[in-house]
Amino acid sequence: MPVDKRQTRNRPETLTRRREILDAAVEIFGSKGFASGTLGDIAEQVGMTHAGILHHFGSKDQLLLEVLKHRDASDVAHLDDQHIPDGMPLFRHLVRTAFLNAQRAGIVQAYAVLSAESVTDDHPGREFFERRYRTLRAEVAHAFAVVCAERGVTAPHRIADASAAILAVMDGLQVQWLLEPDALDLGTASEFAIEVIVAAVLDPRPSPLA
């Protein structure tokens, strides 16, 4: 009787092996980048052959996409519905994520390297990051709209700018922290920036730079 390929693919030992490959890919892509990190490097890390990696993921490009999905899934793994919340809880979630990231330098490094590389021509992760930032900006903007409606803030200004700024400051602080971990506290610096940006939308005041 032929074996169901889906059952074979989803056996516990196969899922465990795939997770080992993903973890190794996070480390290799984070330290060497996508272009310089090879499937051979990853295979050596997990005691497999190049062909063995291809058996599980098909191609290096596909492995990269699975690494990126794996990274995003880890951000919401602790949430009940595996999805980021809305309204003020979303901003609290972003702060918690920053503190969590301070405990997982490897995956943060991989994200920083791959997101920066994705702006280059024909990078296989470009579409993923374009879609990811587009989705996150929309989710943060919607959270702002919800909070403004709850608090009676009418005609809130610069929600789009604030949404992009929150994502930018979180990613930028991660780069500074990766370069010099002892120079800043990733969690508290991110919390400060998020609080300031949220306050600027909910309680707009004249610019101190004017």
Residue pairs with C-beta under 8 A, 6 or more apart in sequence:
8 14
14 56
17 46
17 56
18 56
18 57
20 46
21 42
21 46
21 48
21 53
21 56
21 57
21 63
22 63
22 66
22 67
22 70
24 42
24 45
24 46
25 37
25 42
25 63
25 64
25 66
25 67
26 67
26 70
26 71
26 106
26 107
26 110
27 45
27 106
27 110
28 37
28 38
28 41
28 42
28 45
29 37
29 64
29 67
29 110
29 113
29 114
30 106
30 107
30 109
30 110
30 111
30 112
30 113
30 114
31 37
31 109
32 41
33 113
33 114
33 117
34 60
34 64
34 113
34 114
34 117
34 123
34 124
34 125
35 117
38 60
39 50
39 53
39 54
39 60
39 63
40 50
42 53
42 63
43 49
43 50
43 52
43 53
53 63
57 63
57 66
61 124
64 114
64 124
64 125
65 124
65 125
65 128
67 110
67 114
68 111
68 114
68 125
68 128
68 129
68 132
71 107
71 110
71 111
72 132
73 82
74 104
74 107
75 84
75 97
75 100
76 82
76 83
76 84
79 85
79 93
84 90
84 93
84 139
85 93
86 139
86 142
86 143
86 146
87 143
87 146
87 147
87 150
88 143
88 146
88 147
88 150
90 139
90 140
90 143
91 143
91 166
91 194
91 198
94 166
94 170
94 190
94 194
95 187
95 190
95 191
95 194
97 170
98 170
98 173
98 186
98 187
98 190
98 191
98 194
99 186
99 187
99 190
99 191
101 107
101 108
101 174
101 186
101 187
102 177
102 185
102 186
102 187
105 178
105 181
108 174
108 177
108 178
109 178
111 174
112 171
112 174
112 175
112 178
114 125
114 129
115 125
115 129
115 171
117 123
117 125
118 125
118 126
118 128
118 129
119 126
120 126
133 167
136 163
136 167
137 160
137 163
137 164
137 167
138 163
140 162
140 163
140 166
140 167
141 159
141 160
141 163
144 156
144 159
144 162
144 163
144 198
144 201
145 156
145 159
147 153
147 198
147 202
148 154
148 156
148 159
148 201
148 202
151 202
153 201
153 202
156 201
156 202
156 204
157 201
157 204
158 200
158 201
158 204
159 201
162 197
162 198
162 200
162 201
165 197
166 193
166 194
166 197
169 190
169 193
169 194
169 197
170 190
170 193
170 194
173 184
173 186
173 189
173 190
173 193
174 186
176 183
176 184
177 183
177 184
177 186
177 189
